[in-house]
Amino acid sequence: MKPFAVTAIFWAVSVLSSPCSAANQRIAVLAFELDDISSLPNTPQEQQRTAGFRPLLEAALRQADNAYDVVTISPERQAAANGGFGYLFHFSDLAAQLGHQDNADWVIVGQHSKPSFLYSYLKVHIVNAKTQTLAASVDIELKGSHQSVSEHAVKALAKKISAIIGK
């Protein structure tokens, strides 16, 4: 065999046998804001529960079929970019700019809305960091406040996010 043919065969085999080189989607999940309008709002327990949604969602996205890369944005940087309650939630372009600084493809901006002790909602905006536009909004209802309810809701949220981003 000619050296060129051997080289070409070797190259073809190595390319076909190597894992896909396409980069994973990079997702920045911002800390959820608590919008508690119940009769006893903003209890320490509810603030702690709300703070737990971000790590739960990051873990669920890491375990998703698409194997997302989770980008961490510090609470300090999020606070500096946030002009007040709901600011990043309502201004997708600013949330996108925050994520874009860390090369994120997507930014997940969430709120935990609690109108009652019986139920609450996880409200999420999925922001395309490249186009600086809102790609979708997703709401998940939580009935109860047990840890298992939160975990189940976040897994459902991760599946919806994955379905939207995977399009």
ABEGO torsion letter per residue (X at the ends): XBAAAAAAAAAAAAAAABBBABBBBBBBBBBBBBBBABABBGBAAAAAAAAAAAAAAAAAAAABAAGBBBBBBBAAAAAAABAEBGAAAABAAAAAAAAAAAGBABBBBBBBBBABAABBBBBBBBBBAAAGBBABBBBBBBBEABAAAAAAAAAAAAAAAAAAAAX
